Amino acid sequence: MRRRTGEDRILSLPNVVTTIRLVLIPLFVYLLVQPHHRDWFAAAVLLAALGSTDWVDGQLARRLDQVTTLGKVLDPTADRLLLATATIGILAVGAVPVPVAVIALAREGLVAAAAVGLALAGARRIDVTMVGKAGAFGLMVAFPLFLAGHSTVGWHRGALVLAWVAAVIGLTLGWLSIIVYVPLAKAAVAEGRAGKAAAGLDESSRQIHSE
């Protein structure tokens, strides 16, 4: 088999980092569901580590020149899966305010539906924007702090205050990114359709010359 190189490669250090983040999500859920809140602080620490390493794979990919097609899909998938799992899990155990969870999940649901719609419309893939990444990071700071705020640590009151600050910033940036994506989505649809039309003309031209 031909060895995959460049953006076509599968195995790369950034993709390994992203995969490790995905694999550790079930461990977070396990710690979260332990009785008597005994492992909530450990769950908060793990969630904070997973959230704070969000930028690591992207930085590695750019600095090591290991940007791959798989990584462009895997990285945002890991981010959304971690955010959704954290939101639903922490909401289920009652450690995050319902309005925060509902607004965060509504945004993720809208993004997922938009991604499907754009794919069906033949749009090219849209790269994640810095505003969207910042919004996700804000929530990934807020959720561990909400957990810590409901744990037995001595600074739990301060953790709750910081959690609310991070949540407001994260939700604001997250929904602002929706507005930023609108012109990008329109351009992606136009470019995707133009690319398909050009490919169709090339195919027709080849068929004519082959006859």
C-alpha positions in Angstrom: 0.0 0.0 0.0 1.1 3.6 -0.7 2.4 5.3 2.4 0.2 8.3 3.3 2.1 11.6 3.6 1.4 15.2 4.2 -2.2 16.1 5.0 -3.2 12.6 3.9 -1.4 10.9 6.8 -3.2 9.3 9.7 -0.5 8.7 12.3 0.9 12.0 13.7 1.7 13.4 17.1 -1.2 15.9 17.1 -3.6 13.1 16.2 -2.3 10.9 19.0 -2.9 13.7 21.5 -6.4 14.2 20.2 -7.1 10.5 20.5 -5.8 10.4 24.1 -8.2 13.2 24.9 -11.1 11.1 23.4 -10.1 8.0 25.2 -10.0 9.7 28.6 -13.6 11.0 28.3 -15.1 7.7 29.7 -12.8 8.1 32.8 -14.3 11.5 33.4 -17.8 10.0 33.3 -16.7 7.2 35.7 -15.3 9.7 38.3 -18.4 11.9 37.9 -20.9 9.1 38.8 -19.2 7.9 41.9 -21.4 8.1 45.0 -21.3 10.9 47.6 -19.4 13.3 45.3 -16.2 11.7 46.5 -14.5 11.9 43.1 -16.0 15.2 41.8 -12.8 17.1 42.4 -10.8 14.5 40.6 -13.3 14.7 37.8 -12.9 18.5 37.8 -9.1 18.2 37.5 -9.3 15.7 34.7 -11.9 17.8 32.8 -9.7 20.8 33.3 -6.7 18.9 31.9 -8.7 17.7 28.9 -10.0 21.2 28.2 -6.7 23.0 28.7 -5.0 20.6 26.2 -7.4 21.6 23.5 -4.8 23.9 22.0 -1.9 21.5 22.3 -2.8 19.3 19.3 -3.4 22.4 17.1 -0.1 24.0 18.1 1.8 20.8 17.6 0.2 20.3 14.1 1.3 23.8 13.0 4.7 23.9 14.7 5.7 20.4 13.5 4.1 20.9 10.1 1.8 17.9 10.8 -1.6 19.4 9.8 -3.7 16.5 8.5 -7.1 16.1 7.0 -7.9 13.6 9.8 -6.8 16.0 12.4 -9.0 18.8 11.0 -12.0 16.5 11.6 -10.8 14.8 14.7 -9.9 17.9 16.7 -13.3 19.7 16.6 -15.1 16.3 17.0 -13.1 15.7 20.2 -13.9 19.3 21.4 -17.7 18.9 20.8 -17.8 15.4 22.3 -16.0 16.5 25.4 -18.1 19.6 25.8 -21.4 17.7 25.2 -20.4 14.9 27.6 -19.3 17.4 30.3 -22.4 19.5 29.9 -24.9 16.6 30.0 -22.9 14.7 32.8 -22.6 17.7 35.1 -26.2 18.7 34.5 -27.3 15.1 35.3 -25.6 15.2 38.7 -26.8 18.7 39.4 -23.5 20.5 39.5 -24.1 23.1 36.7 -27.0 25.6 36.5 -29.7 24.4 34.1 -29.7 27.7 32.1 -26.0 27.4 31.4 -26.3 23.8 30.3 -29.3 24.4 28.1 -27.8 27.4 26.3 -24.5 25.5 25.8 -26.3 22.4 24.4 -28.6 24.5 22.2 -25.5 26.1 20.6 -23.9 22.7 20.1 -27.1 21.3 18.6 -27.4 24.2 16.2 -23.7 23.8 15.1 -24.2 20.1 14.5 -27.4 20.6 12.5 -25.7 23.4 10.5 -22.8 21.0 9.7 -25.1 18.4 8.4 -27.0 20.9 6.4 -23.9 22.3 4.8 -22.6 18.9 4.0 -25.9 18.1 2.2 -25.7 21.4 0.4 -22.3 20.4 -1.0 -20.3 23.0 1.0 -16.5 22.6 1.5 -15.4 22.0 5.1 -15.2 25.1 7.3 -12.2 25.4 9.6 -12.9 26.2 13.3 -12.6 29.9 14.1 -10.7 31.4 17.0 -13.9 32.8 18.4 -15.5 29.4 18.5 -12.4 27.8 20.0 -12.3 30.6 22.7 -16.0 30.0 23.5 -15.4 26.3 23.9 -12.4 26.9 26.1 -14.4 29.3 28.3 -16.9 26.6 29.0 -14.2 24.0 29.5 -12.9 26.3 32.2 -16.3 26.9 33.7 -17.5 23.3 34.0 -14.5 22.0 36.1 -15.0 25.1 38.3 -18.7 24.3 38.7 -17.7 20.8 39.8 -15.1 22.1 42.2 -17.7 24.5 43.5 -19.9 21.6 44.5 -17.1 19.5 45.9 -15.6 19.4 49.3 -12.6 21.6 48.6 -12.1 24.6 50.9 -12.3 27.2 48.1 -15.5 25.9 46.6 -17.3 29.3 47.0 -14.6 31.1 45.0 -14.7 28.3 42.4 -18.4 29.0 41.8 -17.8 32.7 41.3 -15.1 32.0 38.8 -17.3 29.4 37.1 -20.0 31.9 36.5 -17.5 34.4 35.0 -16.0 31.8 32.7 -19.5 30.5 31.7 -20.8 33.9 30.7 -17.7 34.6 28.6 -17.7 31.2 27.0 -21.4 31.3 26.1 -21.1 34.8 24.8 -18.2 33.9 22.5 -19.8 30.6 21.5 -23.0 32.3 20.2 -21.0 35.1 18.7 -19.1 32.5 16.7 -22.4 31.5 15.1 -22.7 35.0 13.6 -19.1 34.7 12.4 -19.8 31.4 10.7 -22.7 32.7 8.6 -20.7 34.4 5.9 -18.1 31.6 6.0 -20.9 29.1 5.5 -22.3 31.0 2.5 -18.8 31.1 0.9 -18.3 27.4 1.7 -21.5 26.5 -0.1 -20.6 28.6 -3.1 -17.1 27.2 -3.3 -18.3 23.7 -2.9 -20.8 23.9 -5.7 -18.3 25.7 -7.9 -15.8 22.9 -7.3 -18.3 20.2 -8.2 -19.3 22.1 -11.3 -15.7 22.4 -12.4 -15.2 18.7 -11.7 -18.2 17.9 -13.8 -16.9 20.0 -16.7 -13.5 18.2 -16.5 -15.2 14.8 -16.5 -17.3 15.8 -19.5 -14.2 17.1 -21.3 -12.4 13.8 -20.7 -15.3 11.8 -22.0 -15.5 13.9 -25.2 -11.7 13.4 -25.8 -11.9 9.7 -25.2 -14.7 9.2 -27.7 
